[in-house]
Amino acid sequence: MTDTSARLLRLLSLLQTPRDWSGPELAERLAVTTRTVRNDVERLRGLGYPVHATPGRAGGYRLGAGAALPPLLLDDEEAVAVAIGLRTARGVSGIEETSARALAKLEQVLPARLRHRVNGLVGVTVPAAPSGAAVAAEVLTALGAACRAREVLRFDYSSHDGGVSSRRVEPYRLVHARGRWYLVAWDLERGDWRTFRADRVRPRVPTGPRFTPRELPSPDLAAYVSRGLVTATWKFRADVLVHAPAQEVAAKVPEAAVEAVDDERCVLSVGSDTPGLLAVYLGMLDADFHVTGPPELVERVAALADRFARAVRPGGASWPAASSPRRGGRPRGR
């Protein structure tokens, strides 16, 4: 690579990746000598880029944080991924306009071949509507900063029934599951791991002190949070008898708690903040089931059963009154 300007841009692109680059590695990538690499690093420093160098066999070059944002140099796949992410991002409130501005700037400089790829993929993709409450960007930023700095976090937490409690935790990770953001943290008052909905968190300042990290409750925190949501303190919970093998039901809802009763039946533990959502969820199992509570769920399942029955009866007539005592029982088969 003989063009110095092009080589500097390529070097800057490599240094923007989150790793240390040794001189020989950079020289091989750029097809130059290690002396040329050192000279180019000095040129970047002269242009204001804070390139840090760590001596020793385990050391190398890395681009540090400076006073100004350097130009982001993305390869084709990275540019496409960022553009699609900006178009389809959900779950964070207050940054819609900022995301639109960033996307407009990116698409303005995308080569025609990449713009065609982005538009083609987005044109045939229907993003799911956000299913959970949006989280303010400053809240996610505060939680992420505390996780990264390993500082004790204090916040007010709103429960599903509107009650507010003060919490003091060691924050570890932010996890996105089922359309919501969750904070996985060690609760210092309760001495145990807890998962908090980020949209219900109101951080307090200041944070601190720093803490020594504990062993995480699971190597797969996404699966850990999903399993925990099954047994979370939902406003409405139910143990439903499903007339299908446990293995079959578990395959449909891998994040749920399923316990076999016999070869043909199992008990599914589910929960939701609304009985309507829970009733629809049960209907998607595509199997007969039996619910006995809570009363709100029994009533909603009965109402849906009546509605679906009217949908296939001539004239949309309601069931006779004599059928109403079957509420909460096993649905009639057709």
C-alpha positions, 0 to 999 in steps of 0.5 A, a space after each residue: 500500500 503506497 498511498 500514505 493517506 489511504 494507508 493511514 485510513 486503513 491503520 485508523 480502521 484497524 486501531 478502532 477495533 477493541 483489541 491491541 495490535 502488535 507492530 508486526 501484526 499491523 505491518 502484515 495487514 498493511 504490507 509495510 515494515 514495522 518502522 513504517 507502522 511506527 511512523 504512521 502511528 506518529 502521523 496519527 498522533 500528530 493529527 490528534 488521534 490518541 494512539 496508545 502503545 504498551 511495551 512488551 510481548 503482550 503489548 501493542 497499539 490501541 486507539 484511546 478516547 480523545 476529546 473529539 470523535 474520530 471518523 468511524 471507518 466501517 467495512 461493508 458488512 459493518 456499515 450494513 449492520 449499523 444501518 439496519 440496526 438504526 432502522 429497526 432498533 426498539 425499546 429505548 425512548 428519547 433517541 428516535 430523532 437522534 437515531 434518524 439523524 445518524 441513519 441519514 448521515 450514514 445513508 448519505 455516504 453509503 456506496 450505491 451497492 451497500 444502499 441497495 443491500 440495506 434497502 432491499 433487506 429492510 423492504 422485505 422485513 417487518 420489525 415487530 412492534 415493541 411489546 414492552 415498556 420503553 426505557 429512557 436512554 439516560 437510564 440505560 446509560 446509567 445502568 450500563 456505566 455502573 455495570 462497566 465501572 463495577 460500582 454499587 448502584 442505588 435506585 428506586 424500583 417500582 413493582 407491578 402493583 405500583 409500590 416503590 422500594 429503595 434498592 442497593 445492588 452490585 450491577 453486572 449485566 443488561 439483558 434484552 428479553 421478551 421485548 424488555 430490558 432487564 438488569 441482572 444484579 446482586 441485591 446487597 440487602 437480600 443477599 441474592 441475585 435479582 433481575 430488575 425491569 429497567 423501565 421500572 428503575 430510577 437510578 440515584 446518584 452518586 454511585 459507588 463504592 467499587 465492588 469485587 465481581 462475583 461469579 455470575 449465576 449462569 454462563 448464559 445470562 440471556 437464558 437465565 433471565 428468560 427462565 427467571 421470567 417464568 417464576 417472576 412475581 407476575 401480577 397474574 400467574 397460573 399452573 395450567 394442565 396441558 393435555 400434551 406431552 411435556 417434551 412437546 410443550 417444552 419445545 414450544 416454550 423452551 423458556 417456561 417451566 414444564 413438569 410432566 404429569 404422565 406421558 400425555 399431560 403436563 403442568 405449565 407454569 406461566 405468568 403475565 401482567 394481564 390476564 388477556 395476554 396470558 389467555 392468548 399465550 395459552 391459546 397458541 399452544 395448539 393443545 387442550 388445556 385446563 385452568 382453575 385460576 386465577 379468577 381473572 384468567 378463568 373469566 378471560 379464557 371463557 370469554 375468548 372461548 365464547 367469542 371463538 365459538 360465535 365466530 364459527 356458528 351460523 349467524 354468530 349466535 352465542 352459546 346457550 346459557 347452559 354452557 356457561 358453567 364450563 368456564 375454567 374447564 377443558 375446552 370443547 373439541 370441535 
